[in-house]
Amino acid sequence: MKRTDQIKSLDTLVDLRSIEVDRLQTELARQEATRARYQANLARLTSLAEGSGASGRLAPALALNCGHYKQAVFALVDNHRTDLQLHEANMAVSQRNLNAAWTRRELLGKVLEQQQDALAREQERAARKREDDIATQSWLAGRA
């Protein structure tokens, strides 16, 4: 395989890795937005439970009702916290995947750069050789 073909293949691979990194960054941003919604909902639910007032000063039936309400809201808060923790664990996995994809992309980019530099050196060497051959021929023609 010619070096130019290798460079084209590497360039295509780098482009594909860049697309993968962009996709993973978008996914992580979406997950971050979901995490922010979870946190905002937790804050609202907590304020709902705390804002319902003290149930000790109410009539027994109302106190029981208020107690059940607070219990239900706190149960919902606990479920929401569990969901948030699972979501954050998924985000950590996504972050590791993004880091790995970025590393692969950077490594391929460095290999591509090295191949391009090697091709440029080969082309420069070939151009110098041609110039030397032409100069030698001119010098020999001038002597004859």
Helices and strands as residue ranges (DSSP letters): H 3-51, H 60-143
